[in-house]
Amino acid sequence: MAIRVYKPTSPGRRNASVNLHVEVTKKTPEKSLLRPITKTGGRNHHGKITVRGRGGGAKRRYRLIDFKRKDRDGIDGKVVGIEYDPNRSCHIALIEYTDGVKRYIPSPAGIKDGDLVQSSSTEAIEPVPGACMPMRYIPSGMDIHCVELQAGMGAKLCRSAGISARLLNKEGKYATIVLPSGELRRVPIDCRATVGQIGNSDHQNRRLGKAGIHRLLGRRPKTRGVAMSHHAHPLGGGEGRSKGGRPPVSKSGTLSKGGNTRNKKQHSTDLIIRRRKTKRYGQKR
């Protein structure tokens, strides 16, 4: 069992569960692929807080992830170990290629130490978990992850734990995929993708259980808007707990639920066949 629930020896432990990370086989990271992280606390280059509720947290070092894999075409790589990455929800796999180069990639489900991974841009290779190639060479109906939106720009879609998209068909210059959100869209057929589903699917089943774990993750407490003064938040002020009849908004007045976040003038809007299903605030399901 990848998720363990302990006896309720304390109020925090009562509602918490622990991910055992059974897929992890390597405890120490590769030093050559580590970089320091400078924390911002939600502040921009002017020092103004633009994202509330950020700050503190345990110290981390960034692991360099190879989201392109283009310069590794035709070179076999062996999985040295699967590691925990504090900067993302999925696990990462350390790959050592035959020329001695080491790289990190998001760990696909089912991959283990000693397995070989390949990447290619000019020909089809065996579609096993971890194989990276343009979607024109991937058989239709397969699960894929780490999908590019523009050829050569690196993976942008389906990079979190337990996520995968489905390659439906290929027609002309585009391939049609179904994203985990239900969105149906076209992607240039020369964009790369990795075969399989990303591992650590039990990440979504873990319950943090107490406020201390949130603080270790760098999440500070947030004050409700209705509890603020009228000059501090659009929902603040008034006699009693009243929000004035308006829908939930942020401090800047942006809708918090059901508001449109996509620019309709983007050129990629024409490539979306079916938008993801969302529930607007105040509407019935």
PARO-986235 format. One line per 2 residues: number of its first residue (from 1); for each residue x, y, z of N, C-alpha, C. Coordinates in nm, 2 decimals, padded with zeros to 4 digits, m for minus. Atoms other than C-alpha are relative to their C-alpha. Example, Ala and Ser with C-alpha at 12.3 -4.5 7.8 and 13.67 -1.06 7.14 Angstrom:
BEGIN
1) 00.09/m00.12/00.00/01.23/m00.45/00.78/00.09/00.12/00.00 | m00.09/m00.11/00.00/01.37/m00.11/00.71/m00.08/00.11/00.08
END
This chain:
BEGIN
1) 00.08/m00.12/00.00/00.00/00.00/00.00/00.09/00.12/00.00 | m00.09/m00.12/00.01/00.16/00.33/m00.11/m00.04/00.11/00.09
3) 00.05/m00.10/m00.09/m00.06/00.54/00.12/m00.02/m00.07/00.14 | 00.01/00.06/m00.14/m00.02/00.47/00.50/m00.08/00.09/00.09
5) 00.08/m00.07/m00.10/m00.27/00.58/00.76/00.04/m00.05/00.14 | m00.04/00.04/m00.13/m00.14/00.58/01.12/m00.11/00.01/00.10
7) 00.09/m00.01/m00.11/m00.32/00.55/01.45/m00.01/00.15/00.04 | 00.02/m00.15/m00.04/m00.47/00.89/01.57/00.06/00.03/00.13
9) m00.07/m00.03/m00.13/m00.21/00.95/01.84/00.00/00.15/00.03 | 00.01/m00.15/m00.03/m00.26/01.33/01.80/m00.10/00.05/m00.10
11) 00.10/m00.05/00.09/m00.51/01.56/01.64/00.06/00.02/m00.15 | m00.06/m00.01/00.14/m00.27/01.62/01.34/00.01/m00.13/m00.07
13) m00.02/00.13/00.06/m00.20/01.26/01.29/m00.14/m00.07/m00.04 | 00.13/00.06/00.03/m00.57/01.17/01.30/m00.05/00.02/m00.14
15) 00.05/m00.03/00.13/m00.65/01.34/00.97/00.11/m00.01/m00.11 | m00.12/00.00/00.09/m00.31/01.28/00.80/00.02/m00.14/m00.05
17) m00.05/00.13/00.06/m00.18/01.01/00.57/00.14/00.03/m00.06 | m00.14/m00.01/00.04/00.17/00.95/00.44/00.02/m00.08/m00.13
19) m00.04/00.07/00.12/00.29/00.86/00.09/00.13/m00.07/00.02 | m00.12/00.08/m00.02/00.55/00.59/00.12/00.10/00.01/m00.11
21) m00.10/m00.01/00.12/00.71/00.66/m00.22/00.07/m00.13/m00.03 | m00.05/00.14/00.02/00.75/00.29/m00.29/00.08/00.00/m00.13
23) m00.07/00.01/00.12/00.88/00.37/m00.64/00.14/00.06/00.01 | m00.13/m00.06/m00.01/01.18/00.56/m00.51/00.11/m00.10/00.04
25) m00.11/00.10/m00.03/01.51/00.36/m00.52/00.13/00.07/00.03 | m00.12/m00.08/m00.02/01.77/00.64/m00.49/m00.02/00.11/00.09
27) 00.03/m00.10/m00.11/01.79/00.86/m00.18/00.07/00.13/m00.02 | m00.08/m00.12/00.01/02.07/01.11/m00.26/m00.01/00.05/m00.15
29) 00.01/m00.05/00.14/02.04/01.34/m00.57/00.14/00.01/m00.06 | m00.12/m00.01/00.07/02.30/01.38/m00.84/00.05/00.15/00.01
31) m00.05/m00.13/m00.03/02.52/01.68/m00.74/00.02/00.09/m00.12 | m00.02/m00.08/00.12/02.60/01.79/m01.09/m00.13/00.05/m00.06
33) 00.13/m00.05/00.06/02.23/01.84/m01.17/m00.08/00.08/00.10 | 00.06/m00.08/m00.10/02.15/02.05/m00.86/00.03/00.15/m00.02
35) m00.02/m00.14/00.01/02.10/02.42/m00.86/m00.07/00.07/00.12 | 00.07/m00.07/m00.11/02.01/02.67/m00.57/m00.12/00.07/m00.05
37) 00.12/m00.07/00.02/01.67/02.82/m00.54/m00.01/00.13/00.08 | 00.02/m00.13/m00.07/01.61/03.19/m00.45/m00.15/00.02/00.02
39) 00.14/m00.02/m00.03/01.28/03.23/m00.27/m00.04/00.14/m00.01 | 00.05/m00.13/00.02/01.07/03.53/m00.35/m00.11/00.04/00.10
41) 00.11/m00.03/m00.09/00.79/03.50/m00.09/m00.12/00.06/m00.07 | 00.12/m00.05/00.07/00.53/03.59/m00.36/00.02/00.14/m00.05
43) m00.03/m00.13/00.04/00.71/03.92/m00.44/00.06/00.01/m00.14 | m00.05/m00.02/00.13/00.79/04.06/m00.78/00.13/00.08/00.01
45) m00.13/m00.06/m00.01/01.11/04.25/m00.88/m00.01/00.14/00.06 | 00.02/m00.13/m00.07/00.96/04.57/m00.72/m00.01/m00.02/00.15
47) 00.01/00.03/m00.14/00.93/04.39/m00.39/m00.15/00.00/00.05 | 00.14/00.00/m00.04/00.55/04.40/m00.40/m00.06/m00.14/m00.01
49) 00.06/00.13/m00.01/00.35/04.10/m00.30/m00.11/m00.01/m00.11 | 00.09/00.03/00.10/00.17/03.97/m00.61/m00.08/m00.13/00.01
51) 00.07/00.13/m00.03/00.08/03.62/m00.49/00.00/m00.01/00.15 | 00.02/00.01/m00.14/m00.06/03.60/m00.14/00.02/m00.14/00.05
53) m00.01/00.13/m00.06/00.01/03.32/00.10/00.13/m00.08/m00.03 | m00.12/00.07/00.03/00.36/03.24/m00.01/00.11/00.04/00.10
55) m00.11/m00.04/m00.09/00.67/03.23/00.22/00.04/m00.12/00.09 | m00.05/00.10/m00.09/00.89/03.02/00.44/00.02/m00.14/m00.07
57) m00.01/00.14/00.06/00.90/02.64/00.38/00.14/m00.05/00.02 | m00.13/00.07/m00.01/01.18/02.39/00.39/00.09/00.04/m00.11
59) m00.10/m00.03/00.10/01.50/02.46/00.20/00.00/m00.11/m00.11 | 00.00/00.09/00.11/01.51/02.30/m00.14/00.12/00.03/m00.10
61) m00.09/m00.02/00.11/01.75/02.26/m00.43/m00.06/m00.05/m00.13 | 00.07/00.03/00.13/01.63/02.25/m00.79/00.07/m00.11/m00.07
63) m00.05/00.10/00.09/01.68/01.94/m01.00/m00.02/00.03/m00.14 | 00.02/m00.03/00.14/01.75/02.01/m01.36/m00.06/m00.11/m00.08
65) 00.07/00.10/00.07/01.50/01.82/m01.57/00.01/00.02/m00.15 | m00.01/00.00/00.15/01.55/01.74/m01.94/m00.14/m00.02/m00.06
67) 00.14/00.00/00.06/01.21/01.83/m02.09/00.01/m00.01/m00.16 | m00.01/00.00/00.15/01.35/01.84/m02.45/00.05/m00.14/m00.05
69) m00.06/00.13/00.03/01.57/01.52/m02.48/00.04/00.00/m00.15 | m00.03/00.00/00.14/01.65/01.63/m02.84/00.15/m00.03/m00.03
71) m00.14/00.03/00.02/02.03/01.61/m02.80/00.04/m00.14/00.04 | m00.03/00.13/m00.04/02.00/01.26/m02.67/m00.05/m00.11/m00.11
73) 00.05/00.09/00.11/01.86/01.11/m03.00/00.10/m00.10/m00.04 | m00.09/00.10/00.05/02.00/00.78/m03.09/00.10/m00.05/00.10
75) m00.09/00.05/m00.11/02.19/00.73/m02.76/m00.08/m00.07/00.11 | 00.07/00.08/m00.10/02.07/00.46/m02.53/00.04/00.05/00.14
77) m00.02/m00.04/m00.14/02.02/00.55/m02.16/m00.05/m00.10/00.09 | 00.04/00.10/m00.10/01.99/00.33/m01.86/m00.04/00.07/00.13
79) 00.06/m00.06/m00.12/01.78/00.41/m01.55/00.09/m00.04/00.12 | m00.09/00.03/m00.11/02.02/00.45/m01.26/m00.08/m00.01/00.13
81) 00.08/00.00/m00.12/01.76/00.53/m01.00/m00.12/00.09/m00.01 | 00.12/m00.09/m00.01/01.42/00.69/m00.92/00.00/00.07/00.13
83) m00.02/m00.08/m00.11/01.43/00.98/m00.69/m00.13/00.08/00.03 | 00.11/m00.10/m00.04/01.19/01.21/m00.49/00.05/00.14/m00.04
85) m00.03/m00.13/00.04/01.18/01.56/m00.62/m00.09/00.10/00.08 | 00.08/m00.09/m00.08/01.06/01.83/m00.37/m00.07/00.11/m00.07
87) 00.05/m00.11/00.08/00.98/02.07/m00.65/m00.11/m00.03/m00.09 | 00.11/00.04/00.09/00.72/01.87/m00.83/m00.07/m00.12/00.06
89) 00.08/00.11/m00.06/00.45/01.61/m00.76/00.05/m00.14/m00.04 | m00.04/00.13/00.06/00.60/01.33/m00.98/00.14/m00.03/00.05
91) m00.14/00.04/m00.02/00.91/01.13/m00.92/00.09/00.03/m00.12 | m00.09/m00.02/00.11/01.22/01.18/m01.14/00.09/m00.12/m00.01
93) m00.09/00.11/00.03/01.44/00.92/m01.30/00.13/00.05/m00.05 | m00.14/m00.04/00.04/01.82/00.96/m01.33/00.04/m00.10/m00.11
95) m00.04/00.08/00.11/01.93/00.84/m01.67/00.15/00.02/m00.03 | m00.14/00.00/00.03/02.29/00.76/m01.75/00.02/m00.05/m00.14
97) m00.02/00.04/00.14/02.37/00.75/m02.13/00.13/m00.07/m00.02 | m00.12/00.08/00.03/02.63/00.54/m02.29/00.13/00.09/m00.02
99) m00.11/m00.09/00.00/02.85/00.85/m02.34/00.04/00.06/00.13 | m00.04/m00.05/m00.13/02.86/00.92/m01.97/m00.09/00.11/00.05
101) 00.08/m00.12/m00.03/02.61/01.21/m01.97/m00.12/m00.05/00.09 | 00.11/00.04/m00.09/02.35/01.20/m01.68/m00.11/00.11/m00.01
103) 00.11/m00.09/00.01/02.00/01.36/m01.71/m00.11/m00.05/00.09 | 00.13/00.04/m00.07/01.68/01.37/m01.51/m00.12/00.01/m00.09
105) 00.13/m00.01/00.07/01.34/01.30/m01.67/m00.11/m00.04/00.10 | 00.12/00.04/m00.08/00.99/01.27/m01.52/m00.01/m00.15/m00.01
107) 00.00/00.14/00.00/00.96/00.91/m01.41/m00.13/m00.06/m00.05 | 00.13/00.06/00.04/00.70/00.71/m01.61/m00.04/m00.12/00.09
109) 00.05/00.11/m00.08/00.48/00.45/m01.44/00.05/m00.13/m00.05 | m00.04/00.13/00.04/00.62/00.10/m01.45/00.15/m00.01/m00.03
111) m00.15/00.00/00.04/00.99/00.20/m01.52/00.07/m00.04/00.13 | m00.08/00.04/m00.11/01.25/00.05/m01.29/00.15/00.01/m00.03
113) m00.15/m00.01/00.01/01.63/00.05/m01.23/00.05/m00.11/m00.11 | m00.05/00.09/00.10/01.82/m00.10/m01.52/m00.07/00.00/m00.14
115) 00.07/m00.01/00.13/01.56/m00.03/m01.79/00.07/00.10/m00.09 | m00.05/m00.09/00.11/01.67/00.13/m02.12/m00.10/00.09/m00.05
117) 00.09/m00.10/00.06/01.51/00.45/m02.25/00.07/00.06/m00.12 | m00.05/m00.05/00.13/01.55/00.59/m02.60/m00.08/00.12/m00.04
119) 00.07/m00.12/00.06/01.46/00.91/m02.79/00.05/00.01/m00.14 | m00.02/m00.01/00.14/01.44/00.97/m03.16/m00.08/00.11/m00.06
121) 00.08/m00.11/00.07/01.33/01.25/m03.39/m00.02/m00.03/m00.15 | 00.01/00.03/00.14/01.37/01.09/m03.73/m00.06/m00.14/m00.04
123) 00.06/00.14/00.03/01.23/00.73/m03.70/m00.07/m00.05/00.12 | 00.07/00.06/m00.11/01.00/00.53/m03.49/00.08/m00.10/00.08
125) m00.07/00.09/m00.09/01.13/00.34/m03.19/m00.11/m00.08/00.07 | 00.10/00.08/m00.07/00.97/00.08/m02.97/m00.08/00.08/00.10
127) 00.08/m00.09/m00.09/00.68/00.25/m02.79/m00.02/m00.06/00.14 | 00.00/00.05/m00.13/00.77/00.14/m02.44/00.00/00.12/00.10
129) 00.00/m00.12/m00.09/00.73/00.37/m02.13/00.14/00.06/00.01 | m00.12/m00.08/m00.01/00.99/00.64/m02.13/00.06/00.03/m00.14
131) m00.05/m00.03/00.13/01.04/00.64/m02.51/m00.05/00.13/m00.05 | 00.04/m00.13/00.04/01.04/00.99/m02.65/00.02/00.02/m00.15
133) m00.01/m00.01/00.15/00.97/01.07/m03.02/m00.12/00.09/m00.04 | 00.11/m00.08/00.06/00.75/01.29/m03.24/m00.13/m00.08/00.00
135) 00.13/00.07/00.00/00.38/01.21/m03.23/m00.03/m00.07/m00.13 | 00.02/00.06/00.13/00.39/01.12/m03.60/00.04/m00.15/00.00
137) m00.05/00.13/m00.01/00.57/00.80/m03.49/m00.06/m00.08/00.11 | 00.06/00.07/m00.11/00.36/00.71/m03.19/m00.13/m00.06/m00.04
139) 00.13/00.06/00.04/00.07/00.46/m03.25/m00.12/00.07/00.06 | 00.12/m00.07/m00.05/m00.27/00.61/m03.21/m00.07/m00.09/00.11
141) 00.06/00.07/m00.11/m00.46/00.52/m02.89/00.09/m00.02/00.12 | m00.10/00.02/m00.11/m00.15/00.52/m02.67/m00.01/00.12/00.10
143) m00.01/m00.10/m00.10/m00.12/00.71/m02.34/00.14/00.07/m00.01 | m00.13/m00.08/00.02/00.15/00.99/m02.36/00.00/00.10/00.11
145) m00.02/m00.12/m00.09/00.29/01.26/m02.13/00.11/00.08/m00.05 | m00.11/m00.10/00.03/00.54/01.55/m02.14/m00.02/00.03/m00.15
147) 00.04/m00.04/00.14/00.37/01.68/m02.46/00.05/00.14/m00.03 | m00.04/m00.13/00.04/00.52/01.97/m02.65/m00.12/00.07/m00.07
149) 00.10/m00.08/00.08/00.30/02.25/m02.79/00.06/00.06/m00.12 | m00.08/m00.04/00.12/00.57/02.37/m03.03/00.12/m00.09/m00.01
151) m00.11/00.09/00.02/00.83/02.15/m03.18/00.13/00.06/00.04 | m00.13/m00.05/m00.05/01.17/02.19/m03.00/m00.01/00.09/00.12
153) 00.01/m00.09/m00.11/01.03/02.41/m02.72/00.00/m00.07/00.14 | 00.01/00.07/m00.12/01.02/02.13/m02.46/m00.14/m00.03/00.05
155) 00.13/00.05/m00.04/00.74/01.95/m02.28/m00.07/00.11/00.08 | 00.08/m00.09/m00.08/00.46/02.17/m02.15/m00.13/m00.06/00.06
157) 00.12/00.06/m00.05/00.16/01.94/m02.10/00.02/m00.13/00.07 | 00.01/00.14/m00.06/00.09/01.64/m01.87/00.14/m00.03/00.06
159) m00.12/00.02/m00.07/00.39/01.67/m01.64/m00.01/m00.03/00.15 | 00.02/00.02/m00.15/00.24/01.61/m01.29/m00.03/m00.15/00.02
161) 00.01/00.14/m00.04/00.20/01.29/m01.10/m00.13/m00.07/m00.04 | 00.12/00.08/00.04/m00.03/01.02/m01.24/m00.08/00.05/m00.12
163) 00.07/m00.06/00.11/m00.12/01.22/m01.55/00.04/m00.06/m00.13 | m00.03/00.05/00.14/m00.14/01.11/m01.91/m00.11/00.06/m00.09
165) 00.10/m00.03/00.10/m00.31/01.22/m02.23/m00.01/m00.12/m00.10 | 00.02/00.11/00.09/m00.45/01.00/m02.50/00.01/00.05/m00.14
167) m00.01/m00.03/00.14/m00.34/01.02/m02.86/m00.11/m00.07/m00.08 | 00.11/00.05/00.07/m00.65/00.98/m03.07/00.03/m00.04/m00.14
169) m00.02/00.02/00.14/m00.56/01.02/m03.43/00.10/00.10/m00.05 | m00.09/m00.09/00.06/m00.32/01.19/m03.67/m00.05/00.03/m00.14
171) 00.05/m00.04/00.13/m00.43/01.38/m03.98/00.07/00.13/m00.05 | m00.07/m00.11/00.06/m00.22/01.61/m04.20/00.11/00.04/00.09
173) m00.11/m00.06/m00.07/00.01/01.84/m04.00/m00.03/m00.01/00.15 | 00.03/00.00/m00.14/m00.17/01.78/m03.66/m00.04/m00.14/00.05
175) 00.04/00.12/m00.07/m00.23/01.51/m03.41/m00.11/00.05/00.11 | 00.11/m00.03/m00.09/m00.55/01.51/m03.19/00.02/m00.08/00.13
177) m00.02/00.06/m00.13/m00.51/01.44/m02.82/m00.11/00.04/00.10 | 00.09/m00.03/m00.10/m00.74/01.43/m02.52/00.08/00.02/00.13
179) m00.07/m00.04/m00.12/m00.61/01.60/m02.21/m00.07/m00.05/00.13 | 00.07/00.05/m00.12/m00.69/01.48/m01.85/m00.12/00.09/00.04
181) 00.11/m00.08/m00.03/m00.92/01.78/m01.81/m00.12/m00.02/m00.09 | 00.11/00.02/00.10/m01.14/01.66/m02.10/00.01/00.08/m00.12
183) m00.02/m00.09/00.12/m01.01/01.92/m02.34/00.05/m00.09/m00.12 | m00.04/00.07/00.13/m00.98/01.79/m02.70/00.06/00.10/m00.09
185) m00.07/m00.10/00.08/m00.72/01.97/m02.90/00.10/m00.06/m00.10 | m00.10/00.04/00.09/m00.48/01.95/m03.19/00.13/00.06/00.03
187) m00.13/m00.03/m00.03/m00.11/01.96/m03.16/00.08/m00.03/m00.13 | m00.08/00.04/00.11/00.15/01.98/m03.44/00.06/m00.14/00.01
189) m00.03/00.14/00.00/00.24/01.63/m03.54/00.15/m00.02/00.03 | m00.15/00.01/m00.03/00.62/01.70/m03.51/00.03/00.03/00.14
191) m00.03/m00.02/m00.14/00.59/01.78/m03.14/00.03/m00.13/00.07 | m00.04/00.12/m00.07/00.75/01.53/m02.91/m00.09/m00.03/00.11
193) 00.07/00.04/m00.11/00.58/01.33/m02.65/00.07/m00.13/00.05 | m00.06/00.12/m00.06/00.69/01.05/m02.41/m00.11/m00.10/00.02
195) 00.09/00.10/m00.01/00.51/00.72/m02.41/m00.03/m00.04/00.14 | 00.04/00.05/m00.13/00.32/00.60/m02.10/m00.06/00.11/00.09
197) 00.05/m00.09/m00.11/00.18/00.76/m01.78/00.10/00.03/00.10 | m00.10/m00.04/m00.10/00.37/00.95/m01.52/m00.03/m00.08/00.13
199) 00.02/00.08/m00.12/00.42/00.76/m01.20/m00.04/00.08/00.12 | 00.04/m00.06/m00.13/00.34/00.84/m00.83/m00.14/00.04/m00.01
201) 00.14/m00.03/00.01/m00.03/00.83/m00.90/m00.07/00.01/00.14 | 00.06/m00.02/m00.13/m00.10/00.81/m00.52/00.02/00.13/00.06
203) m00.02/m00.14/m00.05/00.01/01.17/m00.48/m00.13/00.07/00.04 | 00.13/m00.07/m00.02/m00.35/01.29/m00.50/m00.07/m00.06/00.12
205) 00.07/00.06/m00.11/m00.46/01.05/m00.22/00.06/00.04/00.14 | m00.06/m00.03/m00.13/m00.23/01.19/00.05/m00.07/00.12/00.06
207) 00.06/m00.10/m00.08/m00.39/01.41/00.32/00.11/00.06/00.09 | m00.10/m00.07/m00.08/m00.16/01.67/00.48/m00.03/m00.01/00.15
209) 00.05/00.02/m00.13/m00.36/01.67/00.80/00.02/00.11/00.10 | m00.02/m00.11/m00.09/m00.22/01.97/00.98/00.07/00.12/m00.06
211) m00.05/m00.13/00.05/m00.11/02.33/00.93/00.15/00.00/m00.01 | m00.15/00.00/00.00/00.26/02.25/01.00/00.05/m00.05/m00.13
213) m00.05/00.05/00.13/00.29/02.05/00.68/m00.02/00.10/m00.11 | 00.01/m00.11/00.10/00.15/02.34/00.48/00.11/00.10/00.01
215) m00.11/m00.10/m00.02/00.41/02.57/00.63/00.13/m00.05/m00.05 | m00.12/00.06/00.06/00.69/02.33/00.53/00.00/00.00/m00.15
217) 00.01/m00.02/00.14/00.56/02.35/00.18/00.00/00.14/m00.05 | m00.01/m00.14/00.04/00.59/02.73/00.18/m00.14/00.07/m00.01
219) 00.14/m00.06/00.01/00.21/02.80/00.22/m00.03/00.07/00.13 | 00.04/m00.07/m00.12/00.13/03.07/00.47/m00.15/00.02/00.01
221) 00.14/m00.01/m00.02/m00.21/03.13/00.62/m00.06/00.12/m00.08 | 00.07/m00.11/00.07/m00.46/03.35/00.43/m00.12/00.05/00.08
223) 00.12/m00.06/m00.07/m00.71/03.59/00.58/m00.11/00.01/m00.10 | 00.12/m00.01/00.09/m01.06/03.57/00.44/m00.03/00.14/m00.04
225) 00.03/m00.14/00.04/m01.17/03.87/00.24/m00.11/00.06/00.08 | 00.12/m00.05/m00.07/m01.50/03.90/00.43/00.04/00.05/00.14
227) m00.04/m00.04/m00.13/m01.30/03.94/00.75/00.08/00.13/00.00 | m00.09/m00.12/00.00/m01.10/04.24/00.63/m00.09/00.13/00.00
229) 00.07/m00.13/00.00/m01.19/04.61/00.63/m00.04/00.03/m00.15 | 00.05/m00.03/00.14/m01.37/04.76/00.33/00.10/00.06/m00.09
231) m00.10/m00.06/00.09/m01.06/04.94/00.21/00.11/m00.10/m00.03 | m00.10/00.10/00.02/m00.85/04.62/00.22/m00.04/m00.11/m00.09
233) 00.05/00.11/00.08/m01.07/04.38/00.02/m00.14/00.04/m00.06 | 00.13/m00.03/00.05/m01.37/04.41/m00.21/m00.12/m00.06/00.08
235) 00.10/00.07/m00.07/m01.56/04.17/00.01/00.00/00.05/00.15 | m00.01/m00.04/m00.14/m01.46/04.35/00.34/m00.10/00.10/00.04
237) 00.09/m00.10/m00.06/m01.65/04.58/00.57/m00.14/m00.05/00.02 | 00.14/00.03/m00.02/m02.02/04.59/00.65/m00.02/m00.05/00.15
239) 00.04/00.04/m00.13/m02.21/04.50/00.96/m00.03/m00.15/00.00 | 00.01/00.14/00.00/m02.18/04.13/01.04/00.08/m00.06/m00.11
241) m00.08/00.07/00.10/m02.05/03.87/00.80/m00.08/00.01/m00.14 | 00.07/m00.03/00.13/m02.18/04.02/00.47/00.10/00.02/m00.10
243) m00.09/m00.02/00.11/m02.01/04.01/00.14/m00.07/00.09/m00.11 | 00.06/m00.09/00.10/m02.25/04.25/m00.04/m00.07/m00.06/m00.11
245) 00.07/00.07/00.10/m02.41/03.99/m00.26/00.08/m00.02/m00.13 | m00.08/00.02/00.12/m02.12/03.98/m00.51/00.08/m00.13/00.01
247) m00.07/00.13/00.00/m01.94/03.66/m00.61/00.14/00.01/00.05 | m00.14/00.00/m00.06/m01.60/03.56/m00.46/00.10/00.07/m00.10
249) m00.10/m00.06/00.08/m01.32/03.78/m00.59/00.13/00.01/00.08 | m00.13/m00.03/m00.06/m00.95/03.85/m00.52/00.01/00.14/00.05
251) m00.02/m00.13/m00.05/m00.81/04.16/m00.36/m00.01/00.10/m00.12 | 00.00/m00.09/00.11/m00.78/04.31/m00.71/m00.14/00.00/m00.07
253) 00.14/00.00/00.06/m01.15/04.23/m00.79/m00.02/m00.11/m00.11 | 00.02/00.11/00.10/m01.08/03.93/m01.03/m00.08/m00.11/00.06
255) 00.09/00.11/m00.04/m01.34/03.66/m01.02/00.09/m00.12/00.05 | m00.07/00.12/m00.05/m01.22/03.36/m00.81/m00.05/m00.13/m00.05
257) 00.06/00.13/00.05/m01.46/03.10/m00.95/m00.07/00.03/m00.13 | 00.08/00.00/00.12/m01.58/03.05/m01.30/00.04/00.11/m00.10
259) m00.03/m00.11/00.09/m01.41/03.35/m01.46/00.09/m00.05/m00.11 | m00.08/00.04/00.11/m01.25/03.32/m01.80/00.15/00.04/00.02
261) m00.14/m00.03/m00.02/m00.87/03.30/m01.78/00.08/00.00/m00.13 | m00.07/00.02/00.13/m00.78/03.24/m02.15/m00.03/00.12/m00.09
263) 00.01/m00.11/00.10/m00.71/03.52/m02.40/m00.06/m00.06/m00.13 | 00.07/00.06/00.12/m00.95/03.44/m02.69/00.08/00.04/m00.13
265) m00.07/m00.04/00.12/m00.71/03.62/m02.93/00.13/m00.09/m00.03 | m00.12/00.09/00.02/m00.44/03.35/m02.89/m00.02/m00.08/m00.13
267) 00.01/00.08/00.13/m00.36/03.18/m03.22/m00.03/m00.14/00.02 | 00.03/00.14/m00.02/m00.38/02.84/m03.06/m00.14/m00.03/00.04
269) 00.14/00.02/m00.03/m00.75/02.89/m02.98/m00.06/m00.08/m00.11 | 00.06/00.07/00.11/m00.83/02.76/m03.33/00.04/m00.15/00.01
271) m00.04/00.14/m00.01/m00.65/02.43/m03.24/m00.08/m00.08/00.11 | 00.08/00.06/m00.10/m00.89/02.36/m02.95/m00.13/m00.04/m00.06
273) 00.13/00.05/00.05/m01.18/02.14/m03.06/m00.11/00.00/00.10 | 00.10/00.00/m00.11/m01.36/02.10/m02.73/00.07/00.05/00.13
275) m00.06/m00.06/m00.12/m01.29/02.31/m02.42/m00.03/m00.09/00.12 | 00.02/00.08/m00.12/m01.25/02.15/m02.08/m00.13/00.05/00.07
277) 00.13/m00.03/m00.07/m01.57/02.14/m01.87/00.03/00.07/00.13 | m00.01/m00.07/m00.12/m01.59/02.40/m01.60/m00.13/00.04/00.06
279) 00.13/m00.04/m00.06/m01.86/02.50/m01.35/00.01/00.15/00.04 | 00.00/m00.14/m00.04/m01.93/02.87/m01.33/m00.07/00.02/00.13
281) 00.06/m00.03/m00.14/m02.01/03.03/m00.99/m00.15/00.03/m00.01 | 00.14/m00.03/00.00/m02.38/03.02/m00.92/m00.08/m00.09/m00.09
283) 00.08/00.09/00.09/m02.47/02.76/m01.19/m00.02/m00.14/00.06 | 00.03/00.14/m00.05/m02.62/02.42/m01.12/00.08/m00.10/m00.09
285) m00.07/00.10/00.08/m02.43/02.11/m01.23/m00.10/m00.07/m00.09
END
